[in-house]
Structure formats: C-alpha cells, structure tokens
C-alpha cells in the first residue's frame, strides 16, 4: 500500500485558522491512519505486507519548500506514526517506511510556486541545482514495496537533491 494523499496551503501561522489545520491533518494524517488501519488487518492475516507513505522534506526541515506549518506538522506526524507502526507489525512480515520528497515536478508544486522565475530560484537553493522528477521518487517507492526490501522497516528516505541531509 502506498499512502500518497496530500494537500498543502501557503499560509503563515499568524494567518492560519484552526479549520486550516484540521483540513490539512484530515487528509495528510487522518486519512492515512484510517486506510492503513483497515489494510494492516488483512496484511496481518497474510503475514506479509508493505506500507510506504509519502512524507516530505518539509517534515524534517520545518518547511522551507512550500506550504505552511500545518503541512510540515502533518507530514512529521506521518513519520512518527509510521515508525511506531513499523514496530507494531514487524513480527507479521509487514514493513512500514516513508519517503520524503523535496521539490518534485508535480501538479501540487506547480500550483504552489507559480512562475518560471520561482522555479529557477527554488532550483538554485537545492545543492543539485534542479527540481526532481516523479520517476526519481517512484523508483524508491517501488523498491520499498518489493520483496527485496523485506529487511527495511521504520525508515525514511530523503529524495530532495540534497536540500536536507540527515
């Protein structure tokens, strides 16, 4: 299972409302929780499963790519949730991991950044001096979902051109 739902909103904490926070967490964290809870029971019965969730570089950096504090917080919550779940279900042959993309050429990023000038400026702040491509995120997800990744659990993989390094 790949948890790939996510929404964001460019807003400062000063201008953020409680409803803004609830909306972001409802999709980014609570939606992941609900679907994962349902699927884990089937995986336990089968004694096998792979769960990969998309967090974000913003979860680790505290923002700085796009979106507000509520986006960063929801994606950080996803990291903690996934690590805890990995411990709970490992004995059933289920792995739980996250990938943390940075700036990637997706519709959500394009809708947030706006102009070509914004893209050029963003790319210059990334050590690799470019925005990532979808296939560069998809490949690691496919690997984490494979049988070959059976001894990797509770991990998060940064895919961000060096904009954040653990």
Secondary structure, DSSP 8 states (H G I E B T S, - for coil): -EE---------TTT--HHHHHHHHIIIIIHHHHHHHHHHHHHHHHT-EEEEEE--HHHHHTSSSSS-HHHHHHHHHHHHHHHHHHHHHGGGTEEEEEEEE-SBSSHHHHHHH-SHHHHHHHHHTSTTSS-B-HHHHHHHHHHHTSGGGTT--S-EEEESTTSS--
